[in-house]
């Protein structure tokens, strides 16, 4: 065989330097392909770093299939990605960088040092050592008329040709970190079916009175039990913690319910969430406790002493029933066990943890290649799936990055 008969390595463009793109690049390079990774910002993994500021929640210890169920309507499809790379595989991968992990009390999995920066630095360094070419400040603009990839760079527009492309462009949250959803028109122009991007893992607006908002913004509500209805009308409940914010309500408990609440608002124009402010006491005991003589104390102080309420929970009672709440103990007891909050709208995408919507999974084959654009694969949060916080988001980003990389190699093998 002459040298002219030897095919040069295929060149793959990975666009997007978040976990899905980085992991796809890693696996493509391991398969012997030439890989160029393009990142719109000045460095990769910026949202990954922000996620690590509170202690990097890498994955979750839920067993499967419970783990899969966290992906709601896409549990089956995402579950197939997890068959190739699950939570334990992610922990093992991190251990390869010397990053040991542990399971927290909530079942979430964290690095022992709870930091994202050392893992990201080691990862990017290893990718470069393995031959992945990293191009920062390259914002993808779509395709030219003849199919070349277009990038805006500090030195003007650049056109690049690749044998295959992996798009890992993120959703629409935290646009200052690179996930701005600007890719949507370019894919729609290629007849790719895209579900509208929406807020996920988000807080919600409540029409607080100015007095409550000014006095209690940032106050934690714990413990509480949230009650709500799913889109199927079935009642649901979950205990946890949340926060009264200036605009409404947020926090881990609310994020866990946000998909149901958002979809209800989309359908009905609002959603109602009920909070049990005293989960340890039933109504009979509360009524007996509150029926004790006040001995000259204000009703707010009476609530604190007899029902164990703190300042923000007491304020919520008055916010709901008015300043004369103490005149109707039965109504107070009902409110303590099921305080209604009318949720008006989810918070804007720019400030939420993640987004729902994106490239519909039906627009992709099993290898995550776009049916409408052969040779172009998608991974990560730009796909139409969502999950609560707790490590599920990151795990699926990694798993989809691997799935797309395997899809690329399988597709190239046929060409």
Buried (B, 14 or more C-beta within 10 A) or exposed (E): EEEEEEEEEBBBBBBBBBBBBBBBBBBBBEBEBBBBBBBBBEBBBBBBBBBBEEBBBBBBBBEEEEBBEBBBEBBEBBBEBBEBBBBEBBBEBBEEBEBEBEEBEEEBBBBEBBBBBBBBEBBBEBBEEEEBBBBBBBBBBBBEEEEEBBBBEEEEEBEBEBBBBBBBBBBBBBBEBBBBBBBBEBBEEEEBBBBEBBBBBBBBBBEBEEEBBEBBBEBEBBBBBBBBBBEEEEEEEEEBEBBBBEBBBBBBBBBBBBBBBBBBBEEEEBBBBBBBBBEEBEBEEBBEBBEEEEEEEEBBEBBBBBBBBBEBBBBBBBBBBEEEBBEEBEBBBBBBBBBEBEBBBBBEBBEBBBBBBBBBBEBBBEBBBBEEBEBBBBBBBBBBBBBBBBBBBBBBBBBBBBBBBBBBBEBBEEE
